[in-house]
Amino acid sequence: MRAHADDRVVAAVHDPGLERLAHIDADLDHWAPGTDPAAPFDSPAATAYRDRVRAAADLAAAGWGGALVAHHYTRYLGDLSGGQGIGRALDRCFGLDGAGLAFYAVAEVPRPKLYKDAYRARLDALGLDAADTRRVVDEVRAAFGLNQAVLAELGSDLASYRRRQHAR
């Protein structure tokens, strides 16, 4: 998002306070200590998701940030909604005391409902035509499906994560 903040659609919702890279790095260090985050990994669902986000960034570089915003919307508004519950459930289920869940802590957004309402209002104010609105909505649906696939892939092996965590 930062790299494409000059695109008018991206600029409408870009918020450096939502950037989660340091949080993701902290979580990776907890769940897979010593692992190089740039190393290849075996996750068809995450690979498909990554590739789709990269394609959206390519579209933004070519002049249409709508696809990138669709992923931003799905990721961050989802994280400010159900993601908060997922974080709490993981914490409870695995007895983590917050460890490995930095991604879900969004201190920069103390009142998620107000933030989400303002975010949606900025999107509505863009005045996209029907075709671009449809493109964004279609990409949101694709992003949501990709997120579901990642969760399903993780959930298929949930018991092994539980054992690893309790062994620590």
N, C-alpha and C positions, 0 to 999 in steps of 0.2 A: 504494500500500500504506500509506504513512504516513497518508494522509487517512482510511483505514478501519481503522486499527490498533485501534480499540475493538471491532471485530467479533471474536468469539472464534476464528473459523476463521482470519482474517487474522492476528490477534495470535499465533497458534501458530507462524507462520513468518516474520513480519515481522522484518527485520534491516536496520537502517540501513547496516550495513557492505556490503550488496550494492547499494546505490543507485549507479547508473552514470551519472547525468546529466552530471556534470562530465567523465567519460570520453568520453561520446558527443559532448559539445560539442568536446572536444579533437580527436576523430576527424573530426568535420564540418569543423573548421577546417583540418585537414590535407587532406582529400579535396576539399573545396569551399570554399576560403578566401573570406571576404567574403560568403558566402551567409547570408541571414537564415533561421535554423532554423524560424521561424514561417511562412515563405513557402510558398505552395502548391507541390507537387511532383507530377511525373507518374510515379506508381508504383501501378498498380492493386493489386499484391500488398501493398505497405506500407499503402495506404489501407484495404484490407479488414482487415488485421491491427489497425491503429489503431482502427478502428470496433468490432471485436470486443472489444478491451481496454476501450474506453470503455463498451460495453454491460455488460461484467463489473463495472466500477466502479459503474455505475448499479444493478446488482443488489446490490452490497455496500451502497450507500447505502440501498437498500430493505430491508436486513436479511439478505441472504444473500451472504456473502463467498466461498463455495466456487468460483464461477467465476473470481474474481480470483486466488484461490490457485492454481487450475489454470494460469493464465497465468504466475504467479510461478514455480511449480514447473517448467513447461516451459522458461521462459526461463533461470532461474538454475541449475537442476540440469543443464540441457543445456549451458549455458556452462561449468559446472565439469567437464563430461565431454567430449563431442566438441568443444565450443567452443574448448577449449584447443588441440586439434589443428588446428582451423580457423585459429586465430590464428597458430600456428607455420607452417602451410602457406602462408598469405598472406604472412607475413614472408619466407619462403624464396623463394616464387615471384616476388614483386615486389621483393626486395632492400630491404626497408623499414627494416631495423635498428630495428624496434619502432615507427617513426613511423606514425601512423594506426591503431594497434591498441590504444589505451588501454583500449577496452571489454573486451578479452580478459584484461587484467591484473587479477587479483583478489587483491591483496596481503593483503586482510583475511581471506582464507581460505587459510592456508598449507598445509593438509592437506585437499584437496578430498574424499577418500574419507570421512574422519571426519565432515566437515561434512555431506555428503550422507546418510550413515547417520543422523546425529542429526536432520536435517531430516525424513527419512522416519519416524523414530520419533515425532517430534512430530505428524506427520499421523496416524499410526496411533493415537496416544493420544487423538485428538479424539473417538473413538467415534461417528462418523457412522453413521446408519442406512443400510440398503441403498440406499434411493432417493437419498439425498444423495451417497453414495459413487458411485453410477452417474452422477449429474449431474456430479460432479467429473471422473470418468474420461472422460466424453463430451466435456467441455470441454477436457481435456488433449489428447485426440485432435484436436479442432478446432484448438487452438493449435499443435500439432505440424504439422498440415497447412498452416496459415498461415505458419509458419516455413519449411517446405519451399517454398512458393510464392514467398516473398521470395528465398530462395537460388536458385531456378530462374530467377527474373526477373533477378537480378544475373548469374548464370552465363551467361545467353543473350547477354550483351554483354561478357563477360570480357576479350576481346581489346582493347576500347577502353579499359578501365581500365588494362591493362598499358601501352599506348602512352602514356597520359596520365602515368602514374607515371614512366616512363623518360624522358619529356620534361622532367621537373622538374630 
